[in-house]
């Protein structure tokens, strides 16, 4: 049972890393996309 808990905790940690990376970069991606759209409109 302890091994299963460690496995689940490890999987949750790896998923959380990816979610935090995406969440941390959403603002920059949104700004970059807006800048690209402004360039296309020119």
Secondary structure, 3 states (H helix, E strand, C coil): CHHHHHHHHHHHHHHHHHHHHHHHHHHHHHHHHHHHHHHHHC
